[in-house]
Amino acid sequence: MIGFSNDMNNTLEIGKNLFYNFPFLLEIKVDYLNNILRYNADSNSGHSGSCLYYYDHNSKEYVIIGLHLGKIKHNFPSIIEIPKDKSNSKNSKPNRINISQDLNLGLYFDEKFFKQITEWLENYNISMNNLPVYKKLNLGWKSLKDEDLEYLPNLNTLCIKELFLNQNNFTDQTLNIIFKLKFDNLNYLNLQANNFTFSIFKEIKDKINLSKINNLLLSNNQISDEGFLLILKTFIFGKLIILDFANNFIVGEILKDFQEIIEFPYLEKLDISSNRINVAGKALLESKIIVDKGVLIFSHGIKSPKKTPKKII
């Protein structure tokens, strides 16, 4: 975790982002002394409580092994050799000096620690249902799969305003979980860079109310014309400002059989760039989707639809 000291400015520099790099143990030697971890790493005031972790090359996962407690000054005795040109005595002894070095201490997560945590949860009757409510839930950039969200229905999602699920390996199975939950106050939903098609909404009869949402980000998924139309039919949008469909598989021609006119009174940007939209699809999108304040963003190269060859009788 980022500390609350002046190190915040360093997080803006590439390669010094403390959110990822502290206290990343890399190849640092860790000593175990009475269940206390001792290690040499950069740390500042405010880092206490952050996790100690390393990358396991076998399992290809980040493994948390403890909790950072703090830093102390420690004197390490060291021998400094006197150069020969400055000593005329063959029997001169090398000088011993103390080198002061920062030594970090951490709490080791062993079996005893987890047993204490379990007893604490039971004694204070703490469960997923009575934990503090969240306004922001960030599960993005973690390469998660559908099965990793099995616990999600146990969370109190009523007060969540921002939900990040981007840069994972989720499929429509996850969508089925998400939209069964209560997100009455959700205004930001990031589903970018997954494997969503939204074809699962063929089986849903009731509309899903997202009237408070103002940012819906769906770029870099597997959404075709069918999924695109299902989104327009299934969701109720009221205050949508940004709708991002970039880099999917939308053509646009499916709207020729869609009689309704879709209005977005507050929309500032509907991004459909880097799809497969052709001239006919572009015309249909512009005629069926009414954006009062904003723009529809298409790719520069719009392809003409392929003509169906006439049958020779």
N, C-alpha and C positions, 0 to 999 in steps of 0.2 A: 504494500500500500504506500501511497505517497505520504510522506510525513507532513507535519504542519509547520516546519521551519522554512528557512529561505531557500531550501532546495527546490521549491516549486518551479523556479525559473529554469532550472536545468532540464526539466522534463520536456521543454520545448525544443531541446537540441537533439538532433538525430544521434542515436547511439548512447545517449545519456538519459534515456527515459526511465526514471526510477520505478515507474509502475511495472515495467517488465524486468528491469535489471537489478532491483534491490529486493531482498538480498539474495540474488541468484548465485548459488555456490560454485558454479562452474567446476573447476578442478581444485578448488580450495580444500585443504585438509581440515577435517572436522574431528575434534577430540571429544570423547564422551567421559565426563567426570561427574559421578554421582547424579546421573540423569540431567546434567547441564551440558549443553553444547558450547564448545569454544571454537571460534572461527575468526578468520581475518578477512574482513570485507568492509567496504565503505559504508558508513552509516552516520546519520545525523540525529539531532534531537527531534523527536516526533516520530521516529520509525518504530518505537516500541509497540509491539502488538502485531507487527507485520509477519507474514509467513516466511519460513525458511524452506526453500525448496530446491530441487535439482532436476535435471532432465535424465530420465532413465533410458539409455540407448536400446535396451533390450525390449522393454514394453512400449517404447516411443511415447511416453507420457511424462507429465510433470508430477513429481511426487513431493508432497509436503511432509517434512520430517519434524518440524518444530515451530516455535514462536519466538521472535526476536524480543529480548528483554532490555538490552542496553549495551553500553560500551564503557570500558574502564581502561585506564592507563596501566600498563604492565611493563616492568623493567626486566629485560632479557639480558643476562650476563653474556658478554661477547669478548673474544680475544682479538686484539689488534696487533698485528706484527709490526715491529719497528724496522724500517728499511735499513739494509746493510750499510749504505753510504752515510747514514746518520749515527751509526753505532760502531765504536772502536773495540768494544768488549765482545769477545766471543761467547762469554757466559751470560750476556744480558738476557733478562727474562722479558717475554712479551707483555705489553700492557693489557690490563683487564678493565673494560669500561662497561657501564650499563646502557643499553640502548632502549629508549622508551618507545613502546609501540602500542597501538590501540588493539585491545582484545575484546571481541564481541561475545556476549553470553546469550544463550537461548534456551528455552524450555523444550525438552525432548518429548515428542509424542510417543510414549510407549504404552504398553497394555494397561499399566497402572493409571496413567493419565486418562485414558478413555473410560476406564471403570469409574473414575471419579466424576467424569462428565455425565455418564449415564445415571449415577446416583443423584447428581445435582438436578438433572432434568425430572427425575421421578419425584424427588423431595418437594420441588417447587411446582409440580404439575404443569410443566412446560410442554406444549405440543405445537404442531404446525398451525393449529387453529387459533392459538392465543398469542402468537408472536406478533411483534409490531407490524402495522400495515405498511406496505411499500407504495411509494409514488412512482418509482422507477425500477424496472427490472431489466438488467442487462445480461443477456445470455448469448451475446454476439461474439464472433471471432473465436469460437471454441471447438469447431469441427464436431459438434454434437450430432447424435442420431435420434431417430424418433423415440427409441426406448429410453433415452436419457431424460425424457420429459414426463415420465410416468408419475412423478410426484406433483406435477403442476396443479392438478385438480385439488390438491390439499391446501394450496395457498389461498390466502384471502386476496383476490385480485380486484375487489370492488374499487379500491382507491388508486389503482395503478393508472398513471397518466402517460407513461412512456414505456414501450416494450420493444426491446432489441432482440431479434432472433436471427440476425443476418450472419452470413459467412459460416453456415453450418451445412449439414447433410440431411436436412429435414425433407420429408415428402408430404403428400396430402394427408397422410395419417396424423401428422402433427396438427395440420389445419383443423382436422376433426376434433382434436382435443381443445385447441385454442378457442374456437368459436362456440363451444359449449359452456365456456366460463363466462362469468359476469365481468365485463369491462365497460361499465356504465360511464366511466370518466376518462376513458382512453382517448388521447388526442394525437399520439404519435406511435405509428406502428412500422417497424423496419423489418421486412421479410426478404431483403435482398440476398442474392447469391445462395440460393438453395435449389431444391429440385421440385418446387411447387408447380402443379399444372392447373389446380382449382377445378379439375373435372369431378371431384368428389361432390360438388354442389349440385350435380344433376339429381341427387337423391334427396336434397333438402327442399321441402315445400315452403317452410316459413322463412320470411326475410330476416336478415340479421341487421340489427340497428347499430350503426356506427355514426350516429348523428353528431357526435362531438369530435370526431376525428378530423384533424386538419392536415396531417401528413401521412400518406400511405405509399410506402416505397416497395416496389415489387420487381425491380430490375434484376437482370441476370438469373432468371428462372427458366422454366420449361412451358411457359404459358402460350398456348396457341389461340386461334380464333374462338374455339369453344370455351376455353377458360376465361378469355377476355369478356365474352358475352355473358357468361355465368356471373362474373363479378358485377357487371353492370345491372344484371337482373336481381341478384341476391342481396346486395348490400344497400342499405339506406344511408346515403350521405347527406349531411346538412351543411357542414362548415368546411368542406374539403378545400384546401389551398394548393397542395402539391400532390399530384398523382403520377407516379413514375413507373412506366411499363418498359423502360429502355432495355434493349438487348434480350428480347424474347422471340417468339415465333408467330407474331400476329401479322395477318395479311390484311384484314379489314373487310373482306367481301362478305363475311357472315352477316353483316348488318343490313344487307338487302332484304332479309326476311324478318327484320326487327322493326316493328311499326312505330314503337315509342320514340319520342324525342327526349334525350337525356340532357337535363340542364344542371350546370354547376355554377350557381350565382357568385360564389366566392373564389372559385378556382383561378389561380394565377399561372399555373403551369401544368400541362398534361404532356408528359414526355413519352412519345412512342417511337423514338429514334432507334436505329440499329435493330429493326424488326424486318419483316418481309413484305412490308406494305407496298402495294402497287398503285397505279393510277386510279383504278376503280375503287380500291379500298380507301385511298386518301379522300376521294370525293364523297364516299359514304360516311366516313368519319366526320368530315367537315359539315355534312348536312344533318347528321343524326345527333351530334354532340354540340351543345350550345355552351360556349364559354364566354360569359359577358365581360369579364375583366382581364382575362389572361390570354394565353396562346396555346396552340397545339404545336408541339415540336416534332417534326418529321426528319427523317434522314435526307441528306442532299440528293441521293440517287433513288428516285422512285421508279420501279420497273413497271413496264406495261404488262397487263395480264396476258397470259398465253391464250391464243384463240383456239377454240375446239375445232378440229378439222371436220369439214362436212363429209357426211357419208355418201359415197357414190352408189346410186341404185342401178 
